[in-house]
Amino acid sequence: MQIRKLVKDNAYIGIKERIINGELAPDQILTEDYLTNLLQISRTPLREAIQRLEFEEFILRQPNGRFKVSSISKENAIEIYQMRSVMEGFIVRNATVKATSEDIKNLEKIIEKTRLSILNSDPQSTVLYGNEFHGLLYKISDMHIPIKFLSMLNDHSLRYRLLISKSGVWYPSTVEEHQTVVEYMKQRNVEAAEMTIKLHIEKSLSSLLKKFNQIKRTD
């Protein structure tokens, strides 16, 4: 039973990672034959993984019963980011109260890695370090139920950010805005930390939508 669970989880993670990083492209048709060969697994754990990904809307079932990778759109991006803004504000309020000096140091280490990735013109790493920063905020908050919802939202958000980052660093203000959040956390200024993370997410969305429009015009 444990082995089967491991295979099922690996199938779920394997497909999801490929969707997020763009290896499985938006609207790409997915067949069981293709996925079993890709992941080297049997159909039973694959079907269970597909059910989870369909629930999370990374995979969509078409009227003919076939599956495809979910589309990307400005409308979906807006919905994802607006939900993140509300929920991450709540998360950061709690993280500001609970953060230890070690937590602050770890957040600042990630910020420094983000800064270096921008200097090195490595946009994909910039996105991943940004994701790591937000993930650590979730962990510090220690709010298990909101984190479950936010983790799924952030995975969808990461998919958009990685796609956009292929055209270059799309939001260089990330470092300064993350650092501002941390400074308010040091001061235990709950309201300012919450306001800053919300504004950061809103600005990030605005930048993403501009890049999204540019990419669509060049397709």
N, C-alpha and C positions, 0 to 999 in steps of 0.2 A: 504493500500500500504506500509506504514512504517513497519507494522508487518511482511508482506511478505519479505521485504528487510532484516529485522532483522533475520528471520528464514534462509533465503538464505545465509547471511553472516556467521551466526553461523555454518551452515552446511559446508561451505567452510573452516572456521577456524578449525572446529572440525576434518575434514578429513586431512587437511594439517598438523596440529599439530601431529596427529597420524602417519603420514608418516615421519615427521622430527624426532620424538622421537623413531621410529622403531616399534611402536605397530602395524602398518601396514607395513609389511616387504617388501623389494625389490622384485619385480616380483610377489607379491601376487595378485591373481585374485580377482577382486572386482565386486560383483553383486549388483543390486539395492536392492534386498531383504535384503542382508546382511547389507548394509549401512543404509537403512531406519530403520531396527531394532536396529542397533548400535546407531544411532543418534536420534531415535524416531521422525522422520520427514516424511512428505509425499514425493512423487516422484518428484513433480514439483521443489521445491527448491533444492532437491538433484541433479537433472539434471543440473540446472543452476550452482551449485557449481562445479560439475564435469567438465563442460565446461571451467570454469576459471582455474581449476587445470590442465586440458589437455593443455590449452594455455601456462601455466607456466611449463609444462612438469614434473609435479609431478605424473600425471596419463597419461598412454598411451592407445590409442585405438588400439586393435589388428585387423588383417585382417578379423577375424570373427565377428567383431563388439563388442566383449567383452572388458572390461577394466581391466588393471592391474596397480599396483604401478610401477613406473619407476625403471629401474635397477640402480645399482651403478657400476662404473668402473673407472679405473685409467685415462682413456682418458677423461671422463667427469670431473673428479676432476681437471685435469690439465687445461682444458678449463675454468672451473669456477674460479679457483684461478688466472689464467693469466688475466682474465677480471677484477677480483677484484683488482689485483695489479695496473693496469692502472687507474681504476676509483677511487680507494681509495687514490691513490697519488694525484689526482686532488682534491678530497674532503678534504684531510688533508692540502693541500696548503691554501684552503679557511678557514678551521677551525683555522689554525694557525693565520691568520690575524684577525679573528672575535672573538676568544675565550676571555671571560672575566675571571677575577680572580676567580669568582664563578664556571665557567666551569672547570677551572684547578683543583680546589678543588674537584669537583665531579668526574673528571677523576681519580684523585689520590685515592679517596675513593674506587672506583671500583678496582683499582690496588691492594689496600690493602686487599680487600675481595678475590681477586684472589690468592694473596699470602697465605692467611689463608687456602683457600680451598686446595692448594697444600700441605701445612703442615699437613692438616687433611686427606690427601689421599682421596679427594673427586673429582675425575676427571670430573664427570658430571657437578658439580658446577663450576669447573675451566673453562670448555667450555662455560657455560652459562654466567659467568661473563666476559669472553673474548668477547662474543657476545654483551654484554651490553656495553662494552668499545667502540667497533667499532660503535655500534648504536648511542652512545652519540656523537662521532665524526661526524657522518652524520648530527645529529640534529644541532650541533654547526655550521657546514658549511652553513646551511640554503639554500642548493641548491636543490630545489624541484624535478626537472626533473632527474638529476643523481641519487638522492636518491631512486626514484621509481625503477630504474633498479638495483641499488645496493642492495636494500632490497630483491628483488627476488633472486639475486645471493647469497646473504648472507644466505638466508633460505636454499638454496641447499647446501651451504658450511656447514651450521650448521648440516644438516643431516649427512654428512660425519664425522664431528668432534664428534658428539654424538655417532655414531657407533664405531669409533676408540677408544673413551674414555672408552668404556666398558672393554677394555683390560688394562686400567691403564692410568695415566697421560702421554700423548704422546708428549707434547711439553712444558717442564718446563721453557724454556727460555722466555715464554710469558711475565712474569712479568717484567723482565729486559728490554725487547724490548719495551713494552708499556711505561715504565717509561722513556726510552730514547726519545720516541716520545714526551712525555709531556715536558721534559726538553727543547727540541728544540722549542716547542710551547711557552714556557715561554720566550724564547729569541727572539721570532718572526722570527726564522730562517726557512723560508719557504722551501728552497731547502733541508736542512738537514732533516726536518720533513718529507717531501715527500719521500726522499731517504730511510729513516729509515722504514717508513711504508711499502714501496714496498719490501724492503729486508726482513722485518718481514714476510710478506705474502709468499714470495718465500721460506723462510726457513720453514715456517709452512707447505707448500705444500710438501717439500722434506721429512719432518718428517712424514706427513700423508701417503705418498706413501710407505715409509719403513714399517710402521705399517700395511698398507693395504696388502702388500705382505706377512707379517708374518701371518696375519689372514687368508689369502687365503690358505697358506700352511698347516694350522691346520684344515681347514674345512674338 
